[in-house]
Amino acid sequence: MKGIGEKIRKIRNIRGYSQEYMGSRLNMSQNNYSRIELDQINLTLRTLSDIADVLEIGTQELLNFNEAVLDRKSTRLNSSH
């Protein structure tokens, strides 16, 4: 699942979670978790599902995450005030 690490990192940052927090919730070291975000580890579907659970997002939403869509929604929400 190449390229998923960047999506995970962006969602983690949106949530305000540290790599240390993610690693502890996933029962792995911060270093190993970092390797996930750098796409240096091939994820199993189970690990992907666990990450999605910690990030409070559906697995399919995680796979389909698109920052550009998020930015457009945010802009519309901010301009409606």
C-alpha positions as CSV (number, residue, x, y, z in Angstrom):
1,M,0.0,0.0,0.0
2,K,2.5,2.5,-1.1
3,G,1.6,6.2,-0.5
4,I,-0.7,5.5,2.4
5,G,1.9,6.8,4.9
6,E,1.5,10.4,3.8
7,K,-2.3,10.2,4.2
8,I,-1.9,8.7,7.7
9,R,0.5,11.4,8.6
10,K,-1.8,14.2,7.5
11,I,-4.8,12.8,9.3
12,R,-2.7,12.2,12.4
13,N,-1.6,15.9,12.3
14,I,-5.2,17.0,11.8
15,R,-6.1,15.0,14.9
16,G,-3.2,16.5,16.8
17,Y,-1.8,13.1,17.7
18,S,2.0,12.5,18.1
19,Q,3.9,9.6,16.6
20,E,4.5,8.5,20.2
21,Y,0.8,8.4,20.9
22,M,0.1,6.5,17.8
23,G,2.8,4.0,18.5
24,S,1.6,3.4,22.0
25,R,-2.0,2.9,20.9
26,L,-0.8,0.4,18.2
27,N,1.6,-1.4,20.6
28,M,4.7,-0.5,18.6
29,S,7.7,1.9,19.0
30,Q,7.6,5.4,17.8
31,N,10.4,4.4,15.4
32,N,8.4,1.6,13.8
33,Y,5.3,3.9,13.6
34,S,7.4,6.5,11.9
35,R,8.5,3.9,9.3
36,I,4.8,3.4,8.5
37,E,4.4,7.1,7.7
38,L,7.5,7.0,5.6
39,D,6.1,4.0,3.6
40,Q,9.1,1.9,4.7
41,I,6.8,-0.8,6.1
42,N,4.3,-2.7,4.0
43,L,1.0,-2.5,6.0
44,T,-1.3,-5.4,6.5
45,L,-5.0,-4.8,6.3
46,R,-5.2,-5.5,10.0
47,T,-2.6,-2.8,10.8
48,L,-4.3,-0.4,8.5
49,S,-7.6,-1.0,10.2
50,D,-6.0,-0.5,13.6
51,I,-4.5,2.8,12.5
52,A,-7.9,3.9,11.1
53,D,-9.5,3.0,14.5
54,V,-7.0,5.1,16.4
55,L,-7.5,8.0,14.0
56,E,-11.2,7.7,14.4
57,I,-11.8,7.3,10.7
58,G,-13.1,4.5,8.5
59,T,-10.6,2.4,6.7
60,Q,-12.1,3.3,3.3
61,E,-12.1,7.0,4.3
62,L,-8.4,6.7,5.1
63,L,-7.6,5.0,1.8
64,N,-9.6,7.7,-0.1
65,F,-8.4,10.7,2.0
66,N,-7.8,13.7,-0.3
67,E,-6.4,16.8,1.3
68,A,-7.5,19.0,-1.6
69,V,-11.2,17.9,-0.9
70,L,-10.7,18.6,2.8
71,D,-9.2,22.1,2.0
72,R,-12.2,22.9,-0.2
73,K,-14.7,21.9,2.5
74,S,-12.8,23.9,5.1
75,T,-12.8,27.0,2.8
76,R,-16.5,26.7,2.3
77,L,-17.2,26.3,6.0
78,N,-15.0,29.3,6.9
79,S,-16.5,31.5,4.3
80,S,-20.1,30.8,5.5
81,H,-19.4,32.6,8.8
